[in-house]
């Protein structure tokens, strides 16, 4: 079983991801992980914290000469803005944040909750996901994500290979596939920021090269769509997840939703074993299993909870009405959310890959991958 945990506070010494069940024999590209951490810090609308931090990963365990050992990997991302012991308590909880429910739950203060609930924690998740996507690459599985909506502006996706789409996305200030619309969106972000407000949006992730049969129908908690939905919903500020058509499927008739199945004998040697779909409304998943089509996941991010023009709140000490506290924050972090969701999805797909093909070593996984496809073609 491939899994991970994270630890650390927003202004503590560091963030840590502990990855367990990762196979031996993968030569790790540290620069590739660092590149994802840098992308997470980017995107138009980010706040001052990103000018302080220069995120990079350090491996504390699990590697020998840059190659995974099969033992637990400890990944550390140091916080340059480490000042937790100097920070004061927060008495005016922010609506939409963990402040009030967390303080009541733990019978304590707000600071102890907000430091862990902060989206700064996602740096550790991105590091773990960026490591996992290097395992996926060995099997020809690619992952990419982008912004499709920002506030009221609908940007949409577009066709092309993931390599082509990554190039377009990386030329956009907001990580969308329509960089020509950047001025429209950045102007919106600027106006909203001047008003002391924040913006949310929608991000999309696509995974190509998946074999048929990752995941399972057998138990509810092992279905791949359920695992992906849980992982994405657990990202700070994400309020909705859909796969394929998602909510749109509920508005259509069955004949307009389900993907017909075709067979192309000449493609029998491909990862899809010759089975093809003229549409991909299912988003690559049926009954908790991959069906050989691209996996398509979208996530809706609410506007950031910390407002420079604060909402009404209550002083927890006096119980008197006061404006909510303000902690340094972004105006818009949807671009960053696309990076986080991309890497969170990558980890869950890698976990399903390990479940299917074993996790002791990359070499053994490759042998089982070949055997599985040979047996499937022989049917």
JOZIZI-V132781 format. One record per pair of residues at least 4 apart in sequence whose C-alpha atoms are under 8 Angstrom apart, sorted by the first residue. I is the first residue (numbers start at 0). GAP is how many residues later the second one is. D is the distance in Angstrom with one decimal. If there is no record, write none. Layout:
BEGIN
I&GAP&D + I&GAP&D
END
This chain:
BEGIN
0&19&7.7 + 0&20&5.5 + 0&350&6.8 + 0&353&6.9 + 0&354&6.2 + 0&358&7.4 + 1&17&7.4 + 1&18&5.8 + 1&19&4.4 + 1&20&5.9 + 1&348&7.7 + 1&349&4.9 + 1&352&6.7 + 1&353&7.7 + 1&357&7.7 + 2&16&5.9 + 2&17&5.5 + 2&18&6.5 + 2&348&6.9 + 3&13&6.6 + 3&14&5.4 + 3&15&4.3 + 3&16&6.0 + 3&124&7.5 + 4&12&5.6 + 4&13&5.3 + 4&14&6.8 + 5&9&7.2 + 5&10&5.5 + 5&11&4.3 + 5&12&6.3 + 5&115&7.7 + 5&118&6.3 + 5&119&7.2 + 6&8&5.8 + 6&9&5.1 + 6&10&6.5 + 6&114&7.8 + 7&4&6.4 + 7&5&7.6 + 7&6&5.9 + 7&7&4.4 + 7&8&6.2 + 7&108&6.8 + 7&113&7.0 + 8&4&7.8 + 8&5&7.3 + 8&6&6.8 + 8&106&5.0 + 8&107&4.8 + 8&109&7.7 + 8&111&7.8 + 8&112&6.9 + 9&5&7.9 + 9&69&7.7 + 9&72&7.9 + 9&105&5.0 + 9&106&6.3 + 9&108&6.1 + 9&109&7.9 + 9&110&5.4 + 9&111&6.6 + 10&68&6.7 + 10&70&6.0 + 10&71&4.5 + 10&72&5.4 + 10&73&4.9 + 10&104&6.8 + 11&67&6.8 + 11&70&5.0 + 11&71&6.5 + 11&72&5.4 + 12&65&6.3 + 12&66&5.5 + 12&67&7.7 + 12&69&5.3 + 13&62&6.6 + 13&63&5.6 + 13&64&4.2 + 13&65&4.9 + 13&68&7.8 + 14&61&5.7 + 14&62&5.1 + 14&63&6.3 + 14&64&7.2 + 14&106&6.7 + 14&108&7.4 + 14&109&5.9 + 15&58&6.8 + 15&59&5.5 + 15&60&4.5 + 15&61&6.3 + 15&108&5.8 + 16&56&8.0 + 16&57&5.8 + 16&58&5.1 + 16&59&6.6 + 16&107&5.3 + 16&108&6.9 + 16&110&7.5 + 16&111&6.5 + 17&54&6.8 + 17&55&5.7 + 17&56&4.6 + 17&57&6.4 + 18&53&5.6 + 18&54&5.0 + 18&55&6.4 + 18&56&7.9 + 18&109&7.0 + 19&51&7.0 + 19&52&4.6 + 19&53&6.5 + 20&49&6.9 + 20&50&7.1 + 20&51&6.7 + 20&338&6.6 + 20&339&7.8 + 21&46&7.7 + 21&48&5.7 + 21&49&7.2 + 21&50&7.1 + 21&51&7.8 + 21&337&6.4 + 21&338&7.6 + 22&45&7.0 + 22&46&7.4 + 22&47&4.8 + 22&336&4.8 + 22&337&4.8 + 22&338&4.5 + 22&339&5.8 + 23&43&7.5 + 23&44&4.9 + 23&45&4.6 + 23&46&4.0 + 23&47&7.7 + 23&335&7.9 + 23&336&6.1 + 23&337&4.4 + 23&338&6.1 + 24&42&5.8 + 24&43&5.4 + 24&44&6.5 + 24&45&7.6 + 24&336&5.8 + 24&337&5.6 + 24&338&7.2 + 25&41&5.3 + 25&42&5.3 + 25&109&7.1 + 25&336&6.5 + 26&39&5.8 + 26&40&4.3 + 26&41&6.6 + 27&38&5.7 + 27&39&5.9 + 27&40&7.2 + 27&103&7.4 + 27&106&7.3 + 28&4&6.9 + 28&37&7.9 + 28&105&7.8 + 29&4&6.3 + 29&27&7.2 + 30&4&6.1 + 31&4&6.6 + 31&98&7.3 + 32&4&6.5 + 32&23&7.8 + 32&24&7.1 + 32&94&5.9 + 32&97&5.1 + 32&98&6.4 + 33&4&6.2 + 33&21&7.0 + 33&22&5.0 + 33&23&6.2 + 33&93&7.7 + 34&4&6.2 + 35&4&6.2 + 35&90&7.0 + 35&91&7.5 + 35&94&6.6 + 35&303&7.3 + 36&4&6.6 + 36&18&5.9 + 36&19&6.6 + 36&86&6.6 + 36&89&6.6 + 36&90&6.8 + 37&4&6.5 + 37&16&7.4 + 37&17&6.4 + 37&18&7.8 + 38&4&7.6 + 38&297&7.1 + 38&300&6.8 + 39&83&7.5 + 39&86&7.8 + 39&295&7.6 + 39&296&4.7 + 39&297&7.6 + 39&299&5.6 + 39&300&6.8 + 40&5&7.7 + 40&9&5.8 + 40&295&6.4 + 41&4&7.0 + 41&8&7.7 + 41&293&7.2 + 41&294&6.5 + 42&130&5.6 + 42&131&5.0 + 42&132&6.6 + 42&290&7.2 + 42&291&7.9 + 42&292&5.1 + 42&293&6.4 + 43&129&5.7 + 43&130&5.5 + 43&142&6.8 + 43&145&7.9 + 43&288&7.3 + 43&289&7.8 + 43&291&7.4 + 44&141&7.7 + 44&144&6.3 + 44&145&7.7 + 44&285&6.2 + 44&286&5.2 + 44&287&4.7 + 44&288&6.5 + 45&4&6.9 + 45&283&7.7 + 45&284&4.6 + 45&285&6.3 + 45&286&6.1 + 45&287&6.0 + 46&4&7.8 + 46&281&7.3 + 46&282&5.5 + 46&283&4.2 + 46&284&6.9 + 47&4&7.0 + 47&280&7.3 + 47&281&7.5 + 47&282&7.7 + 48&4&6.5 + 48&32&7.8 + 48&279&7.6 + 48&280&7.7 + 49&4&7.5 + 51&28&6.7 + 51&29&6.7 + 52&26&6.7 + 52&27&5.6 + 52&28&6.9 + 53&26&7.8 + 54&22&6.3 + 54&23&7.1 + 54&24&7.8 + 54&68&8.0 + 55&21&5.9 + 55&22&7.5 + 56&18&6.3 + 56&19&5.6 + 56&20&5.1 + 56&21&7.9 + 56&70&7.0 + 57&17&5.7 + 57&18&5.1 + 57&19&6.6 + 58&4&7.3 + 58&14&7.1 + 58&15&5.8 + 58&16&4.8 + 58&17&6.4 + 59&13&7.2 + 59&14&5.2 + 59&15&6.1 + 59&16&7.1 + 60&11&6.9 + 60&12&5.1 + 60&13&5.2 + 60&14&7.7 + 61&6&5.7 + 61&7&5.5 + 61&8&6.9 + 61&9&5.3 + 61&10&5.4 + 61&11&4.3 + 61&12&6.9 + 62&4&5.2 + 62&5&4.6 + 62&6&5.6 + 62&10&7.3 + 63&4&6.5 + 63&5&6.6 + 69&290&6.5 + 69&291&7.1 + 74&49&7.5 + 74&52&7.3 + 74&53&7.6 + 75&48&7.4 + 76&46&7.2 + 76&47&6.7 + 82&4&6.6 + 87&23&7.6 + 88&20&6.9 + 88&21&6.7 + 88&22&5.5 + 89&19&7.4 + 89&20&5.6 + 89&21&5.9 + 89&235&7.0 + 90&18&7.9 + 90&19&7.0 + 90&224&5.5 + 90&225&5.4 + 90&226&6.6 + 90&234&7.6 + 91&221&6.3 + 91&222&5.8 + 91&223&4.8 + 91&224&6.3 + 91&230&7.1 + 91&231&7.1 + 91&232&5.0 + 91&233&5.2 + 92&4&7.7 + 92&6&5.1 + 92&7&5.6 + 92&17&7.1 + 92&220&6.5 + 92&221&7.1 + 92&222&7.5 + 92&223&7.7 + 92&231&5.7 + 92&232&6.4 + 93&4&8.0 + 93&5&6.3 + 93&6&7.6 + 93&211&6.9 + 93&212&6.6 + 93&216&8.0 + 93&217&7.6 + 93&219&6.9 + 93&230&5.0 + 93&231&6.1 + 93&232&7.8 + 94&4&7.9 + 94&210&6.6 + 94&216&7.2 + 94&218&7.2 + 94&229&7.4 + 95&209&5.2 + 96&17&7.8 + 96&208&5.7 + 96&209&7.7 + 97&4&5.5 + 97&15&6.7 + 97&16&6.3 + 97&19&6.5 + 98&4&6.0 + 98&11&5.2 + 98&12&7.8 + 98&14&6.3 + 98&15&6.0 + 99&4&6.2 + 99&10&7.0 + 100&4&5.9 + 101&4&6.1 + 101&8&7.0 + 101&11&5.7 + 102&4&5.8 + 102&5&5.2 + 102&6&5.1 + 102&7&5.2 + 102&9&7.9 + 102&10&6.6 + 103&4&6.8 + 107&4&7.6 + 108&4&7.3 + 109&4&6.1 + 110&4&6.0 + 111&4&7.1 + 112&4&6.0 + 113&4&5.7 + 115&5&7.0 + 116&4&7.4 + 116&119&7.6 + 117&118&7.5 + 118&116&7.9 + 118&117&5.7 + 120&4&7.2 + 121&4&6.1 + 121&113&7.4 + 121&218&6.8 + 122&4&6.3 + 123&4&6.4 + 124&4&6.1 + 124&215&7.3 + 124&218&7.4 + 124&219&6.7 + 125&4&5.9 + 125&213&7.5 + 125&214&5.7 + 125&217&5.4 + 125&218&6.8 + 126&4&6.3 + 127&4&6.3 + 127&215&7.7 + 127&219&7.1 + 128&4&6.2 + 128&214&4.3 + 128&215&5.5 + 128&216&7.6 + 128&217&5.7 + 128&218&4.8 + 129&4&6.7 + 129&213&5.9 + 129&216&7.6 + 129&217&7.9 + 130&4&7.1 + 131&4&6.6 + 131&214&6.4 + 131&215&5.3 + 131&218&5.9 + 132&4&6.2 + 132&9&7.6 + 132&10&7.4 + 132&210&7.5 + 132&213&5.6 + 132&214&6.9 + 132&217&7.1 + 133&4&6.8 + 134&4&7.4 + 134&215&7.1 + 135&4&6.6 + 135&5&5.1 + 135&6&7.0 + 135&210&7.9 + 135&214&6.2 + 136&4&5.2 + 136&5&6.2 + 138&227&7.6 + 139&69&5.9 + 140&66&6.9 + 140&67&5.7 + 140&68&4.5 + 140&69&5.9 + 141&20&7.4 + 141&65&5.6 + 141&66&5.2 + 141&67&6.5 + 142&19&7.5 + 142&62&7.2 + 142&63&5.8 + 142&64&4.5 + 142&65&6.6 + 142&199&6.9 + 142&203&6.6 + 143&18&6.5 + 143&22&6.8 + 143&61&5.7 + 143&62&5.6 + 143&63&6.7 + 143&198&6.2 + 144&58&7.0 + 144&59&5.4 + 144&60&4.1 + 144&61&6.3 + 144&193&5.6 + 144&194&6.5 + 144&196&7.7 + 144&197&5.3 + 145&23&6.6 + 145&29&5.5 + 145&30&5.2 + 145&31&6.9 + 145&57&5.7 + 145&58&5.5 + 145&59&6.6 + 145&189&7.3 + 145&192&5.5 + 145&193&7.6 + 146&8&7.6 + 146&9&7.9 + 146&27&7.2 + 146&28&5.8 + 146&29&4.6 + 146&30&7.4 + 146&54&7.6 + 146&55&6.1 + 146&56&4.3 + 146&57&6.3 + 146&187&7.0 + 146&188&6.3 + 146&191&6.2 + 147&6&6.3 + 147&7&4.9 + 147&8&4.5 + 147&9&6.1 + 147&28&6.3 + 147&29&7.7 + 147&53&7.7 + 147&54&5.6 + 147&55&5.4 + 147&56&6.5 + 148&4&5.7 + 148&5&4.5 + 148&6&5.4 + 148&7&6.8 + 148&52&5.0 + 148&53&4.8 + 148&54&6.9 + 149&4&6.7 + 149&5&7.7 + 149&35&7.5 + 149&49&7.2 + 149&50&6.1 + 149&51&4.1 + 149&52&6.5 + 149&184&7.1 + 150&48&5.5 + 150&49&5.4 + 150&50&5.2 + 152&32&7.4 + 154&21&7.3 + 154&22&7.6 + 154&23&6.7 + 155&21&7.6 + 156&20&6.1 + 157&19&6.9 + 158&6&7.9 + 159&4&6.0 + 159&5&6.2 + 160&4&6.2 + 161&4&5.9 + 161&46&7.7 + 162&4&6.4 + 163&4&6.5 + 164&4&6.0 + 164&12&6.8 + 165&4&5.9 + 166&4&6.6 + 167&4&6.9 + 167&8&7.8 + 167&9&5.8 + 167&10&7.6 + 167&11&7.3 + 168&6&4.9 + 168&7&5.2 + 168&8&5.0 + 168&9&7.6 + 168&10&7.3 + 169&5&6.2 + 170&4&7.5 + 170&8&6.5 + 171&4&5.9 + 171&5&7.3 + 171&6&7.3 + 171&7&4.6 + 171&10&6.7 + 172&6&7.3 + 172&9&6.4 + 173&5&7.9 + 173&8&6.8 + 173&11&8.0 + 173&12&7.9 + 173&160&7.9 + 173&161&5.5 + 174&4&7.9 + 174&160&5.6 + 174&163&7.9 + 177&4&7.4 + 180&4&6.6 + 181&4&5.9 + 182&4&5.9 + 183&4&6.5 + 184&4&6.3 + 185&4&6.2 + 186&4&6.2 + 187&4&6.1 + 188&4&6.0 + 188&9&7.9 + 188&10&7.4 + 188&142&7.0 + 188&143&7.0 + 189&4&6.2 + 190&4&6.5 + 191&4&6.6 + 191&5&5.4 + 191&6&6.3 + 191&7&7.5 + 191&139&7.6 + 192&4&5.5 + 192&5&6.5 + 192&138&5.7 + 194&114&7.3 + 195&111&6.1 + 195&112&4.6 + 195&113&4.6 + 195&114&7.9 + 196&110&5.7 + 196&111&6.6 + 196&112&6.5 + 196&134&6.8 + 197&105&5.4 + 197&106&5.8 + 197&107&7.9 + 197&109&6.8 + 197&132&7.6 + 197&133&4.6 + 197&134&5.9 + 198&103&7.3 + 198&104&4.4 + 198&105&6.7 + 198&132&6.4 + 198&133&5.2 + 198&134&8.0 + 199&100&7.7 + 199&101&5.3 + 199&102&4.7 + 199&103&3.9 + 199&104&7.0 + 199&132&6.5 + 199&133&7.4 + 199&134&6.1 + 200&99&5.9 + 200&100&5.3 + 200&101&6.7 + 200&102&7.6 + 200&133&5.9 + 201&96&6.8 + 201&97&5.6 + 201&98&4.5 + 201&99&6.0 + 201&132&7.3 + 202&95&5.6 + 202&96&5.4 + 202&97&6.6 + 202&98&7.9 + 202&131&7.3 + 202&132&8.0 + 202&134&7.2 + 202&135&5.3 + 202&138&7.9 + 203&92&7.1 + 203&93&5.7 + 203&94&4.3 + 203&95&6.5 + 203&134&6.9 + 204&90&7.9 + 204&91&5.8 + 204&92&5.2 + 204&93&6.3 + 204&133&7.5 + 204&136&7.3 + 204&137&5.6 + 204&140&7.8 + 205&88&6.5 + 205&89&5.5 + 205&90&4.7 + 205&91&6.6 + 206&87&5.5 + 206&88&4.9 + 206&89&6.7 + 207&85&7.4 + 207&86&4.8 + 207&87&6.7 + 208&62&7.1 + 208&83&7.5 + 208&84&7.9 + 208&85&7.0 + 209&61&7.2 + 209&80&7.2 + 209&82&5.6 + 209&83&7.0 + 209&84&6.9 + 209&85&7.8 + 210&60&5.4 + 210&61&6.2 + 210&79&7.0 + 210&80&7.2 + 210&81&5.1 + 211&59&7.4 + 211&60&6.4 + 211&77&7.5 + 211&78&5.2 + 211&79&4.6 + 211&80&4.5 + 212&76&5.4 + 212&77&5.2 + 212&78&6.4 + 212&79&7.9 + 213&10&7.4 + 213&75&5.3 + 213&76&5.3 + 213&138&5.7 + 213&139&6.3 + 213&142&6.4 + 214&7&6.6 + 214&8&5.5 + 214&9&4.8 + 214&73&5.9 + 214&74&4.6 + 214&75&6.7 + 214&137&5.7 + 214&140&8.0 + 214&141&7.7 + 215&6&6.2 + 215&7&5.2 + 215&8&6.8 + 215&71&7.5 + 215&72&5.4 + 215&73&5.3 + 216&5&7.6 + 216&6&5.9 + 216&70&5.5 + 216&71&5.3 + 216&72&6.7 + 217&4&7.5 + 217&5&7.6 + 218&4&6.6 + 219&6&7.5 + 220&5&6.8 + 220&6&7.1 + 221&4&7.2 + 221&5&6.7 + 221&66&7.8 + 222&4&6.3 + 222&64&7.4 + 222&65&4.2 + 222&66&6.8 + 223&4&6.1 + 223&61&7.9 + 223&64&4.9 + 223&65&6.1 + 223&66&7.8 + 223&124&7.9 + 223&125&7.9 + 223&128&7.3 + 224&4&6.0 + 224&18&7.7 + 224&60&6.9 + 224&63&5.3 + 224&64&7.6 + 225&4&6.1 + 225&62&7.2 + 226&4&6.2 + 226&121&6.9 + 227&4&6.1 + 227&117&6.2 + 227&120&6.2 + 228&4&5.9 + 228&12&6.2 + 228&13&7.7 + 229&4&6.1 + 230&4&7.0 + 230&113&6.5 + 230&114&7.4 + 230&117&7.6 + 231&6&7.2 + 231&9&7.1 + 231&67&7.3 + 231&109&6.1 + 231&112&6.6 + 231&113&7.1 + 232&5&5.5 + 232&6&6.6 + 232&7&6.8 + 232&8&6.7 + 232&66&8.0 + 233&4&7.2 + 234&105&7.8 + 234&106&7.5 + 236&64&5.4 + 236&65&5.5 + 236&66&7.4 + 236&67&6.9 + 237&61&6.6 + 237&62&5.6 + 237&63&4.4 + 237&64&6.3 + 238&60&7.5 + 238&61&5.7 + 238&62&5.9 + 238&63&6.4 + 239&59&5.6 + 239&60&4.9 + 239&61&7.4 + 240&56&7.2 + 240&57&5.7 + 240&58&4.5 + 240&59&6.4 + 241&4&4.5 + 241&5&6.9 + 241&55&5.9 + 241&56&5.3 + 241&57&6.5 + 242&39&6.9 + 242&40&5.5 + 242&42&8.0 + 242&52&7.8 + 242&53&5.8 + 242&54&4.6 + 242&55&6.3 + 243&36&7.0 + 243&37&5.1 + 243&38&4.8 + 243&39&3.5 + 243&40&7.2 + 243&51&7.6 + 243&52&5.4 + 243&53&6.5 + 244&4&5.4 + 244&12&7.9 + 244&36&5.2 + 244&37&6.5 + 244&38&6.9 + 245&4&7.7 + 246&4&7.4 + 247&4&6.9 + 248&4&7.9 + 248&8&6.0 + 251&4&6.1 + 251&5&6.6 + 252&4&6.5 + 253&4&6.1 + 256&24&6.1 + 256&25&7.7 + 257&23&6.6 + 257&24&6.9 + 258&18&6.1 + 258&19&6.9 + 258&20&5.5 + 258&21&6.2 + 258&22&6.3 + 258&23&7.0 + 259&17&5.8 + 259&18&6.6 + 259&19&7.4 + 260&14&6.8 + 260&15&6.0 + 260&16&5.2 + 260&17&7.7 + 261&13&5.7 + 261&14&5.0 + 261&15&6.0 + 261&16&7.8 + 262&11&5.5 + 262&12&4.6 + 262&13&5.9 + 263&4&7.0 + 263&10&4.9 + 263&11&6.3 + 263&12&7.1 + 264&9&5.7 + 265&8&6.9 + 266&5&7.8 + 266&6&6.3 + 266&7&4.3 + 266&8&7.8 + 267&4&7.4 + 267&5&4.3 + 267&6&4.1 + 267&7&7.7 + 267&109&6.8 + 268&4&5.7 + 268&5&7.0 + 268&108&7.4 + 269&4&6.5 + 270&21&7.1 + 270&102&7.6 + 271&4&7.2 + 271&19&7.9 + 271&20&5.1 + 271&21&7.7 + 272&100&7.8 + 272&103&7.6 + 272&104&6.4 + 275&17&8.0 + 276&16&7.6 + 279&4&6.5 + 279&13&6.8 + 279&14&7.6 + 281&4&6.6 + 282&10&7.2 + 282&11&6.5 + 282&12&5.1 + 282&13&4.7 + 282&14&7.2 + 283&6&5.6 + 283&7&5.5 + 283&8&6.4 + 283&9&4.6 + 283&10&5.1 + 283&11&4.3 + 283&12&6.6 + 284&4&5.3 + 284&5&4.5 + 284&6&5.7 + 284&8&7.9 + 284&10&6.8 + 285&4&6.4 + 285&5&6.5 + 289&5&7.7 + 298&42&7.8 + 300&33&6.9 + 300&36&7.6 + 302&29&7.2 + 303&26&7.3 + 303&27&7.2 + 303&28&7.0 + 303&29&7.7 + 305&4&7.5 + 305&20&6.2 + 305&21&6.7 + 305&22&7.9 + 305&23&6.3 + 306&4&7.5 + 306&19&6.5 + 306&22&7.8 + 307&18&6.1 + 309&13&5.9 + 309&14&5.4 + 309&15&7.1 + 309&16&7.0 + 310&12&5.8 + 310&13&5.8 + 311&9&7.2 + 311&10&6.1 + 311&11&4.7 + 311&12&5.9 + 312&8&5.9 + 312&9&5.3 + 312&10&5.2 + 312&11&5.0 + 313&5&5.7 + 313&6&5.5 + 313&7&4.4 + 313&8&5.2 + 313&9&7.2 + 313&10&7.3 + 314&4&5.0 + 314&5&5.4 + 314&6&6.2 + 314&7&6.1 + 315&4&7.8 + 332&4&6.2 + 333&4&6.4 + 334&4&6.9 + 335&4&6.3 + 336&4&5.9 + 337&4&6.0 + 338&4&6.3 + 339&4&6.1 + 340&4&6.0 + 341&4&6.2 + 342&4&6.3 + 343&4&6.6 + 344&4&6.3 + 345&4&6.1 + 346&4&6.1 + 347&4&6.3 + 348&4&6.2 + 349&4&6.2 + 350&4&6.2 + 351&4&6.2 + 352&4&6.1 + 352&5&7.8 + 353&4&5.0 + 353&5&5.1 + 353&11&7.7 + 354&4&7.3 + 356&7&8.0 + 356&8&5.1 + 356&9&7.9 + 356&11&5.7 + 356&12&6.3 + 357&6&7.4 + 357&7&5.8 + 357&10&7.9 + 358&5&7.9 + 358&6&6.7 + 359&4&7.2 + 359&5&7.9 + 360&4&6.3 + 361&4&6.2 + 362&4&6.4 + 363&4&6.2 + 364&4&6.0 + 365&4&6.3 + 366&4&6.2 + 367&4&5.9 + 368&4&6.4 + 369&4&6.1 + 370&4&6.1 + 371&4&6.1 + 372&4&6.1 + 373&4&6.3 + 374&4&6.7
END
